[in-house]
Amino acid sequence: MKPNDLHTPVNWTLARRAERMNPSVIREILKVTERPGIISFAGGLPSPATFPVEAMREACERVLRDDGPAALQYAASEGYGPLREWVAASLPWPVDPAQVLITTGSQQGLDLVAKVLIDAGSRLLVETPTYLGALQAFTPMEPRIEGVASDAGGVDVAALQRQLGAGDAPPRFLYVLPNFQNPTGRSMDLARRQALVAEASRAGLPLVEDNPYGDLWFHQAPPSPLTALNPEGGVYLGSFSKILAPGLRLGFIVAPRAVYPKLLQAKQAADLHSPSFNQRMVAEVLKDGFLDRHVPTIRALYKRQCEVMLGCLEREMAGLDVQWNRPDGGMFLWVRLPAGVSAIELLPKAVDRGVAFVPGSAFFAGEPDERTMRLSFVTASAEQIQTGIAALAAAIREQVQGA
Amino acid sequence: MKPNDLHTPVNWTLARRAERMNPSVIREILKVTERPGIISFAGGLPSPATFPVEAMREACERVLRDDGPAALQYAASEGYGPLREWVAASLPWPVDPAQVLITTGSQQGLDLVAKVLIDAGSRLLVETPTYLGALQAFTPMEPRIEGVASDAGGVDVAALQRQLGAGDAPPRFLYVLPNFQNPTGRSMDLARRQALVAEASRAGLPLVEDNPYGDLWFHQAPPSPLTALNPEGGVYLGSFSKILAPGLRLGFIVAPRAVYPKLLQAKQAADLHSPSFNQRMVAEVLKDGFLDRHVPTIRALYKRQCEVMLGCLEREMAGLDVQWNRPDGGMFLWVRLPAGVSAIELLPKAVDRGVAFVPGSAFFAGEPDERTMRLSFVTASAEQIQTGIAALAAAIREQVQGA
């Protein structure tokens, strides 16, 4: 028998969870938007103008010169000590570096949480709507995911209380994104946060708090993280993707002692550790208060882009029954189309006119609101935003007239 | 309520799979061996002398200068096109780059395979002994793992055939490491590979072939990969950790069309994509046949270190009933202690004498052979190997006399 003598298909039996995995809607849409000339409000790509390329270049140089062999070697699953210390010190409540686990992007944090906290059939609560990537990370562990009623200010705490009283088992956790939420851009004010934490504590419900956008505020820093209000009550996820660069794939989990050891073991089994080189490079970039100088430039850019998009919406959507919110930070805003117009049906018409977005239905655990869509204001330029919103309005107008 | 008003523990209910996760024995041992002065044959750390620091530095410089924003942005889950093309072209059978999925180290490949192919209660076959990290990656998906009888030449194919005939369900796959296996250092010859692939094809049994060490041969390149003998019959995992550097966390999966889309979806949910910066850096380093010049230097170093260790074993173990093999490549050799001596009991005595190893029991899916141990010959220097093997022999001698 020589190589390739055999071409015998074998009996692949896929795991039951594989049946539940589906191609990401966003992913498929992004493929369309890669067509030249399409203005995309679809992806959640930070503006590359904000990437500190020169600071990275200098950090690479220093890390490889001073610490090359260690930066290229296997390392501890917990993460690089100085980076864990930086994370602990950067958070607005007392955090021991021993509680910090460096992850391969905060997406991996969601995967580890799912592995450690979800059994097949477990109840799980999420906001309505919620981050699609979280649904994708949780789904393979086969939970029953329930959306909690939410309004423009986030989770409806009274509805949560009723939902906790019903159901056949306590939910394993509530996944919540309090700052400039993906997909809606909405935030929870301090009163809502306090009410939510009080209810979660009363019910013994763990919170999984995801905060990739908290630093991207336009006017003032957001209120206290939920985890700061009750550090034993939840797991906190953070990311370097939006304040430095996503291509490094670095995020972190802060976890109480009740779950940290299991998250660490899941991390070790998942990829041994996050790249030691990247961790040292980021630790080097972060020294000497770099973010204090860098992040304000991102905030200013995104605030400007958001204002441009809001202005264009005012102008172009005039006379159409289209609604949208005014986020106080982050990367996204949330649009509701006129009655009878489905965002999914609108999308191909919009793409024909050269503009793309993500239909909101992708972000609902339960019954979707098909009139919703997510618009990112950070990737396209101000000029593209003007052209794109005008094209979007034309596509909506056509749908309304056709309806 | 101010921050930290509440310190209320909530009701963490861990997933059933979390109960099965245990701290890695190797990990705990590595902590001991970090004590200054301990000579460690325990870890599987490549020699840092083999890391091409200067080539990496130049590649970082070029990537950030010519392609900075793209290298730091989100990217496709499949991986960076030129790197996928390089991988496909480097393999000794026809591989379409579309079959290549870049992973965050080959450990992540094992995690993705587990998610896509294992249900709770699934039968799974592994070699005896097998790679501990694979057991850790598979275990969270709650399979029933069975060891297949193996000898110095790898999987015993007749035993495999009997095992396939027995059992209550067809196994989901056989996990096999044909080249310089971790932990034993053993390899399968061509005849054994052909017999194994023929039996797997006959039975319709998928193979998961792991090949992190194949390039580290001492005398001649190993025979054809199993996957080359039947490309539709399995999934192949590779790594850049042993030929470039582990701290970059880059590996790959080559998968047939029957499973690639699900592995890709699992990858997307796990960490979106492997670091785009690292992928571009490695693609840049690999250009112009770098490995053709670099890998022979690793082979020569490890061959020399292996010979030193074999020479020391001959000399120091004289008169003791200790057996060991002579690997043709890789990083490890496998030792069997005299009757009545347990490697687990030996370890603390050896550490007292300043030398560490990994007891073989950690690597068995079923009943362990407690007389076995794994020795790495690549991390310690030639001088340390001499001191360490002498100390190990003294510890064994003491145990034998005490027995």
Chai-1 contact restraints between the chains, C-beta under 6 A:
chainA,res_idxA,chainB,res_idxB,connection_type,confidence,min_distance_angstrom,max_distance_angstrom,comment,restraint_id
A,M1,B,Q194,contact,1.0,0.0,6.0,A-B,restraint_1
A,P3,B,W93,contact,1.0,0.0,6.0,A-B,restraint_2
A,P3,B,S224,contact,1.0,0.0,6.0,A-B,restraint_3
A,P3,B,A228,contact,1.0,0.0,6.0,A-B,restraint_4
A,P3,B,L229,contact,1.0,0.0,6.0,A-B,restraint_5
A,L6,B,S201,contact,1.0,0.0,6.0,A-B,restraint_6
A,L6,B,N230,contact,1.0,0.0,6.0,A-B,restraint_7
A,H7,B,E232,contact,1.0,0.0,6.0,A-B,restraint_8
A,T8,B,S201,contact,1.0,0.0,6.0,A-B,restraint_9
A,T8,B,N230,contact,1.0,0.0,6.0,A-B,restraint_10
A,T8,B,G233,contact,1.0,0.0,6.0,A-B,restraint_11
A,P9,B,E232,contact,1.0,0.0,6.0,A-B,restraint_12
A,V10,B,G204,contact,1.0,0.0,6.0,A-B,restraint_13
A,V10,B,P206,contact,1.0,0.0,6.0,A-B,restraint_14
A,V10,B,G233,contact,1.0,0.0,6.0,A-B,restraint_15
A,N11,B,G204,contact,1.0,0.0,6.0,A-B,restraint_16
A,W12,B,P206,contact,1.0,0.0,6.0,A-B,restraint_17
A,W12,B,A258,contact,1.0,0.0,6.0,A-B,restraint_18
A,W12,B,V259,contact,1.0,0.0,6.0,A-B,restraint_19
A,T13,B,R172,contact,1.0,0.0,6.0,A-B,restraint_20
A,A15,B,V116,contact,1.0,0.0,6.0,A-B,restraint_21
A,A15,B,L117,contact,1.0,0.0,6.0,A-B,restraint_22
A,A15,B,I118,contact,1.0,0.0,6.0,A-B,restraint_23
A,A15,B,D119,contact,1.0,0.0,6.0,A-B,restraint_24
A,R16,B,D119,contact,1.0,0.0,6.0,A-B,restraint_25
A,A18,B,V116,contact,1.0,0.0,6.0,A-B,restraint_26
A,A18,B,K262,contact,1.0,0.0,6.0,A-B,restraint_27
A,M21,B,Q265,contact,1.0,0.0,6.0,A-B,restraint_28
A,L45,B,Y74,contact,1.0,0.0,6.0,A-B,restraint_29
A,P48,B,P69,contact,1.0,0.0,6.0,A-B,restraint_30
A,P48,B,Q73,contact,1.0,0.0,6.0,A-B,restraint_31
A,F51,B,P69,contact,1.0,0.0,6.0,A-B,restraint_32
A,F51,B,L72,contact,1.0,0.0,6.0,A-B,restraint_33
A,V53,B,L64,contact,1.0,0.0,6.0,A-B,restraint_34
A,V53,B,G68,contact,1.0,0.0,6.0,A-B,restraint_35
A,R57,B,L64,contact,1.0,0.0,6.0,A-B,restraint_36
A,C60,B,C60,contact,1.0,0.0,6.0,A-B,restraint_37
A,L64,B,V53,contact,1.0,0.0,6.0,A-B,restraint_38
A,L64,B,R57,contact,1.0,0.0,6.0,A-B,restraint_39
A,G68,B,V53,contact,1.0,0.0,6.0,A-B,restraint_40
A,P69,B,P48,contact,1.0,0.0,6.0,A-B,restraint_41
A,P69,B,F51,contact,1.0,0.0,6.0,A-B,restraint_42
A,A71,B,G247,contact,1.0,0.0,6.0,A-B,restraint_43
A,L72,B,F51,contact,1.0,0.0,6.0,A-B,restraint_44
A,L72,B,A245,contact,1.0,0.0,6.0,A-B,restraint_45
A,L72,B,G247,contact,1.0,0.0,6.0,A-B,restraint_46
A,Q73,B,P48,contact,1.0,0.0,6.0,A-B,restraint_47
A,Q73,B,G247,contact,1.0,0.0,6.0,A-B,restraint_48
A,Y74,B,L45,contact,1.0,0.0,6.0,A-B,restraint_49
A,Y74,B,P246,contact,1.0,0.0,6.0,A-B,restraint_50
A,W93,B,P3,contact,1.0,0.0,6.0,A-B,restraint_51
A,T104,B,T104,contact,1.0,0.0,6.0,A-B,restraint_52
A,T104,B,D271,contact,1.0,0.0,6.0,A-B,restraint_53
A,G105,B,D271,contact,1.0,0.0,6.0,A-B,restraint_54
A,G105,B,L272,contact,1.0,0.0,6.0,A-B,restraint_55
A,Q107,B,D271,contact,1.0,0.0,6.0,A-B,restraint_56
A,Q107,B,L272,contact,1.0,0.0,6.0,A-B,restraint_57
A,Q108,B,D271,contact,1.0,0.0,6.0,A-B,restraint_58
A,D111,B,A270,contact,1.0,0.0,6.0,A-B,restraint_59
A,K115,B,P140,contact,1.0,0.0,6.0,A-B,restraint_60
A,V116,B,A15,contact,1.0,0.0,6.0,A-B,restraint_61
A,V116,B,A18,contact,1.0,0.0,6.0,A-B,restraint_62
A,L117,B,A15,contact,1.0,0.0,6.0,A-B,restraint_63
A,I118,B,A15,contact,1.0,0.0,6.0,A-B,restraint_64
A,D119,B,A15,contact,1.0,0.0,6.0,A-B,restraint_65
A,D119,B,R16,contact,1.0,0.0,6.0,A-B,restraint_66
A,Q136,B,A269,contact,1.0,0.0,6.0,A-B,restraint_67
A,A137,B,A269,contact,1.0,0.0,6.0,A-B,restraint_68
A,P140,B,K115,contact,1.0,0.0,6.0,A-B,restraint_69
A,R172,B,T13,contact,1.0,0.0,6.0,A-B,restraint_70
A,Q194,B,M1,contact,1.0,0.0,6.0,A-B,restraint_71
A,S201,B,L6,contact,1.0,0.0,6.0,A-B,restraint_72
A,S201,B,T8,contact,1.0,0.0,6.0,A-B,restraint_73
A,G204,B,V10,contact,1.0,0.0,6.0,A-B,restraint_74
A,G204,B,N11,contact,1.0,0.0,6.0,A-B,restraint_75
A,P206,B,V10,contact,1.0,0.0,6.0,A-B,restraint_76
A,P206,B,W12,contact,1.0,0.0,6.0,A-B,restraint_77
A,S224,B,P3,contact,1.0,0.0,6.0,A-B,restraint_78
A,A228,B,P3,contact,1.0,0.0,6.0,A-B,restraint_79
A,L229,B,P3,contact,1.0,0.0,6.0,A-B,restraint_80
A,N230,B,L6,contact,1.0,0.0,6.0,A-B,restraint_81
A,N230,B,T8,contact,1.0,0.0,6.0,A-B,restraint_82
A,E232,B,H7,contact,1.0,0.0,6.0,A-B,restraint_83
A,E232,B,P9,contact,1.0,0.0,6.0,A-B,restraint_84
A,G233,B,T8,contact,1.0,0.0,6.0,A-B,restraint_85
A,G233,B,V10,contact,1.0,0.0,6.0,A-B,restraint_86
A,A245,B,L72,contact,1.0,0.0,6.0,A-B,restraint_87
A,P246,B,Y74,contact,1.0,0.0,6.0,A-B,restraint_88
A,G247,B,A71,contact,1.0,0.0,6.0,A-B,restraint_89
A,G247,B,L72,contact,1.0,0.0,6.0,A-B,restraint_90
A,G247,B,Q73,contact,1.0,0.0,6.0,A-B,restraint_91
A,G247,B,S276,contact,1.0,0.0,6.0,A-B,restraint_92
A,G247,B,F277,contact,1.0,0.0,6.0,A-B,restraint_93
A,L248,B,P275,contact,1.0,0.0,6.0,A-B,restraint_94
A,L248,B,F277,contact,1.0,0.0,6.0,A-B,restraint_95
A,R249,B,P275,contact,1.0,0.0,6.0,A-B,restraint_96
A,A258,B,W12,contact,1.0,0.0,6.0,A-B,restraint_97
A,V259,B,W12,contact,1.0,0.0,6.0,A-B,restraint_98
A,K262,B,A18,contact,1.0,0.0,6.0,A-B,restraint_99
A,Q265,B,M21,contact,1.0,0.0,6.0,A-B,restraint_100
A,A269,B,Q136,contact,1.0,0.0,6.0,A-B,restraint_101
A,A269,B,A137,contact,1.0,0.0,6.0,A-B,restraint_102
A,A270,B,D111,contact,1.0,0.0,6.0,A-B,restraint_103
A,D271,B,T104,contact,1.0,0.0,6.0,A-B,restraint_104
A,D271,B,G105,contact,1.0,0.0,6.0,A-B,restraint_105
A,D271,B,Q107,contact,1.0,0.0,6.0,A-B,restraint_106
A,D271,B,Q108,contact,1.0,0.0,6.0,A-B,restraint_107
A,L272,B,G105,contact,1.0,0.0,6.0,A-B,restraint_108
A,L272,B,Q107,contact,1.0,0.0,6.0,A-B,restraint_109
A,P275,B,L248,contact,1.0,0.0,6.0,A-B,restraint_110
A,P275,B,R249,contact,1.0,0.0,6.0,A-B,restraint_111
A,P275,B,P275,contact,1.0,0.0,6.0,A-B,restraint_112
A,P275,B,N278,contact,1.0,0.0,6.0,A-B,restraint_113
A,S276,B,G247,contact,1.0,0.0,6.0,A-B,restraint_114
A,F277,B,G247,contact,1.0,0.0,6.0,A-B,restraint_115
A,F277,B,L248,contact,1.0,0.0,6.0,A-B,restraint_116
